[in-house]
Amino acid sequence: MVEHLNIDKLVLADSKNVNQYTLDEIRNKIILGDALEVLKKIPDESVDLVFIDPPYFLQLPKKKLVRWNVKTKVEGVEDDWDKFESFEEYDSFIENILSQTSRIMKTNATLWIISTYHSIHRIGTIMQNLRYWLLSEIVWIKNNPMPNWLGVRFTNATETIIWAVKDKQSKKYTFNKELAKEFGIGKVGANVWVIPLCTGKERIKKEDGEKLHSTQKPVELLKRIILTTSNEGDLILDPMAGTGTTGHVAKELKRDFVMIEREKKYIEGMKERFKIAPNIKDRKKSSIEEEVEKNS
Ligand SMILES: C[S@@+](CC[C@H](N)C(=O)[O-])C[C@H]1O[C@@H](n2cnc3c(N)ncnc32)[C@H](O)[C@@H]1O
């Protein structure tokens, strides 16, 4: 079991009757509720790090997608939580979340937000409009990406993670540069991380053996984010927690967390997940990393 956590007291259901939470009430809690409502109740300048893995708004066609070469069905993100009526609705959702996180972040806190080409550019613009100051972006290369199905586009093997402070004046943020160099690709430790998609034993499954969540992020990804940009004892917020990768890894690395998730089925999965500590051991380098290292 993850140390010092009482699984029975892990979840806090948000209620309309509560106007404001104290940090003590929400520290190391998974809050069942709508992030748009819950964030408003979290005190100003209270967290050290934010990780957001929002809906991608993939806008996949309604028809069944079958790979052109092997004829297998493509398992995209078909969940209701990824559906919005329009770009305007999506932008307004993201803007709302990012305005609240800016208020909740301590002056020198930083924020990470991840997405694919479908929405990361919109997100970047919204961040700059809200005065966030972008510090870096990490390109996450998946060395086991979903195969290309129709052969009409490049196979998409990357996601982008923007890292920012809430204001250009925030200078004293945490950056553990030795670790950043160790995790980055090549001798210079560039802003490219090669990490496989979450599969095998790490993937949380339902009773029928199917995966619980369509976009569970790898432990290794959160490990790098947390180690490079936070310190032990810090409080980390994830307002759209899914399977709870952020909090699970945070606790193992001696940080505290606050997570929010709207769907009960994921909350149940998180409770089970927290019974066993995540595997955060060092990972063997991939062939891409070794090749770049050799030639850089
Ligand atoms: C991309 S997934 C996050 C996956 C997560 N990082 C993981 O490792 O499992 C986005 C999550 O946001 C949740 N979500 C979407 N809108 C929300 C809202 N308004 N409030 C709370 N959660 C929300 C969805 O239910 C979904 O689980």
Ligand as a Chemical Component Dictionary entry (heavy atoms), coordinates in Angstrom:
data_LIG
# 
_chem_comp.id                   LIG 
_chem_comp.type                 NON-POLYMER 
_chem_comp.pdbx_formal_charge   0 
_chem_comp.three_letter_code    LIG 
# 
loop_
_chem_comp_atom.comp_id 
_chem_comp_atom.atom_id 
_chem_comp_atom.alt_atom_id 
_chem_comp_atom.type_symbol 
_chem_comp_atom.charge 
_chem_comp_atom.model_Cartn_x 
_chem_comp_atom.model_Cartn_y 
_chem_comp_atom.model_Cartn_z 
_chem_comp_atom.pdbx_ordinal 
LIG C1  C1  C 0  -6.870  12.811 -20.437 1  
LIG S1  S1  S 1  -7.708  12.160 -19.062 2  
LIG C2  C2  C 0  -6.518  12.179 -17.739 3  
LIG C3  C3  C 0  -5.730  10.882 -17.635 4  
LIG C4  C4  C 0  -4.788  10.835 -16.450 5  
LIG N1  N1  N 0  -3.686  11.765 -16.595 6  
LIG C5  C5  C 0  -4.254  9.446  -16.191 7  
LIG O1  O1  O 0  -3.007  9.229  -16.132 8  
LIG O2  O2  O -1 -5.052  8.528  -16.063 9  
LIG C6  C6  C 0  -8.782  13.472 -18.671 10 
LIG C7  C7  C 0  -9.691  13.204 -17.490 11 
LIG O3  O3  O 0  -10.387 14.414 -17.171 12 
LIG C8  C8  C 0  -11.628 14.075 -16.621 13 
LIG N2  N2  N 0  -12.470 15.288 -16.716 14 
LIG C9  C9  C 0  -12.912 15.897 -17.839 15 
LIG N3  N3  N 0  -13.615 16.995 -17.537 16 
LIG C10 C10 C 0  -13.591 17.105 -16.182 17 
LIG C11 C11 C 0  -14.131 18.039 -15.263 18 
LIG N4  N4  N 0  -14.847 19.083 -15.672 19 
LIG N5  N5  N 0  -13.898 17.850 -13.948 20 
LIG C12 C12 C 0  -13.180 16.779 -13.505 21 
LIG N6  N6  N 0  -12.649 15.852 -14.327 22 
LIG C13 C13 C 0  -12.855 16.021 -15.648 23 
LIG C14 C14 C 0  -12.099 12.923 -17.466 24 
LIG O4  O4  O 0  -13.071 12.153 -16.795 25 
LIG C15 C15 C 0  -10.779 12.165 -17.724 26 
LIG O5  O5  O 0  -10.626 11.110 -16.820 27 
# 
loop_
_chem_comp_bond.comp_id 
_chem_comp_bond.atom_id_1 
_chem_comp_bond.atom_id_2 
_chem_comp_bond.value_order 
_chem_comp_bond.pdbx_ordinal 
LIG C1  S1  SING 1  
LIG S1  C2  SING 2  
LIG S1  C6  SING 3  
LIG C2  C3  SING 4  
LIG C3  C4  SING 5  
LIG C4  N1  SING 6  
LIG C4  C5  SING 7  
LIG C5  O1  DOUB 8  
LIG C5  O2  SING 9  
LIG C6  C7  SING 10 
LIG C7  O3  SING 11 
LIG C7  C15 SING 12 
LIG O3  C8  SING 13 
LIG C8  N2  SING 14 
LIG C8  C14 SING 15 
LIG N2  C9  SING 16 
LIG N2  C13 SING 17 
LIG C9  N3  DOUB 18 
LIG N3  C10 SING 19 
LIG C10 C11 SING 20 
LIG C10 C13 DOUB 21 
LIG C11 N4  SING 22 
LIG C11 N5  DOUB 23 
LIG N5  C12 SING 24 
LIG C12 N6  DOUB 25 
LIG N6  C13 SING 26 
LIG C14 O4  SING 27 
LIG C14 C15 SING 28 
LIG C15 O5  SING 29 
# 
